[in-house]
Amino acid sequence: MTAGSRLRTAGCRLVVALPIALLWFGAAARTAAQASSISASPLEATIQQAYESAYNLDHDEALATARKAAAAGPNESRAHRVLAAVLYIGILFDRGTVTLDHFLGGVNKAALGAPAPPPAADAEFKRELARAIELAEGVLKTKPNDLDARFDAGSAYALQASYTASIEGSMTSAFRAAKRAYDAQETVLQTDPARASAGVVVGTYRYVVSGLAMPTRMFAYMVGFGGGKETGINLLQAASRQRDSRLEARTALLLIFTREGRHTDALRVARELETDFPRNRLFTLEVGSSALRAGQYADADAVFSRGLTALDKDPRRKLAGERALWLYKRGATRVRMNHLADARVDLDTALTHSPPVWVRGRILMELGKIADLGGKRAEAVATYKQARVTAVSVEDSIGIAAIDQWLRRPYTLPGK
């Protein structure tokens, strides 16, 4: 591979650095003009209902409503985009790749090695998204200055980039779609800065580019992406204050603040999302995870306990190994609280609930910590080694780094 090819490949990977954020903002953002017409437009009300149901994990209701929107607006780009977005959310949910943990260490083998989506869902997604793009581009051919159409095209391309990268694993194709998304939304924002919702795409990509290694960052600049970490965050914060883009922007900010170690800010955003979408138990999971990262262990324990109770009562479909994930999170919290007996019960139980491979590796790491805290160093080292093999198998970079730390020296409680 030539140096140029390596740069292009690395540059392509920027489209998957924040895939969970891409999922949300590629799906749902609307222009200010469209948002203001919701009360007067039955179609807009149907589209909004579909998104609300999807964000509350009411998948069947969301899909039925999105199909109703596409049928009611056969010539409206956003009507077909909502159906594509809801299908994508369902595919990601079934693959289990919708939590922050999957993306904090980059794309791993667990995500890219997941089973292919059901052929019918994959075909319907591509058909609806292609129609959304066709309709938006069709308007732009005759009305190149139509900002609503430009925004619709950018949102559709952002969704295409996210799907191509996260489901199909094609970095080159995803890069092309991401560039189109960025260009379209940057044009909207430059033409009318009041349309802050366009800043979700622009802000997210600016943040991603700012964190690339210098050679790759220069490649991104050469092909037309902008950078600037603080500029990107500011654009997202402005978008988070807009009714039509607050969810998309907050989801992006949640991931960014976590990556930046701004855990108190991440916790605030996670709580806002949970308040807005109380039926989405995964936002509750992110509240607990953010509290854990922020060192607010008692609050995290309470949130995870509340979430586990709700999970057991929730008849809706679950992520693969979801109960194991909740138990691992609470167990990890209890290790830090030095509640070792309760932590072991959670972690041992989690192992019996078919945890995803990356979760299994993290569970073993926590069990190693319990051994260390009990003065059983040989047992701890053996358990860490098992954990590392598991983490390496799915390229869990964050897990590997943590395990290596405790292999070098015994684990001690925070603040000790």
Number of C-alpha atoms within 10 A of each C-alpha: 7 7 8 11 10 13 18 18 16 20 24 24 22 23 29 25 23 22 26 23 28 29 26 25 28 29 27 24 28 24 21 18 12 14 17 14 13 15 10 9 13 13 21 21 15 22 27 22 17 29 24 17 21 25 23 19 23 18 21 15 14 27 23 13 23 29 21 17 27 24 14 15 16 14 15 19 27 33 26 29 30 32 29 30 29 28 23 25 23 21 21 22 18 18 20 19 23 21 16 22 16 18 21 17 15 18 22 17 14 19 20 17 13 15 11 12 17 10 9 8 15 17 12 15 23 16 13 22 25 18 22 29 22 16 20 24 19 15 17 17 10 9 12 12 14 14 21 18 25 25 26 27 28 30 35 34 27 30 28 31 30 30 27 20 26 24 22 15 18 15 23 19 16 27 25 15 23 30 21 19 28 27 19 24 27 23 18 26 19 12 12 12 13 14 23 22 32 32 30 36 31 26 31 28 26 23 23 23 26 18 15 19 11 11 13 22 21 17 19 23 14 10 11 12 20 22 23 16 17 13 17 24 23 17 22 29 20 19 27 24 15 15 14 23 27 22 25 25 31 26 25 28 26 24 24 23 18 20 15 10 13 16 21 17 16 28 24 15 26 27 19 17 23 19 13 15 20 16 17 18 19 25 25 23 24 25 25 31 29 27 25 25 19 18 17 17 21 15 15 25 22 13 21 25 17 15 21 19 11 14 17 9 9 12 8 10 11 14 17 17 18 20 21 25 25 24 25 28 27 27 29 28 28 24 22 21 17 15 14 21 12 13 25 20 12 21 27 17 16 24 19 11 15 16 20 17 16 23 26 22 27 27 29 26 27 29 24 29 29 26 22 20 18 12 13 14 19 12 17 26 22 15 22 29 19 17 25 24 13 21 25 16 14 18 19 27 16 14 21 20 13 14 27 13 13 18 19 9 11 17 20 13 11 9 5 4
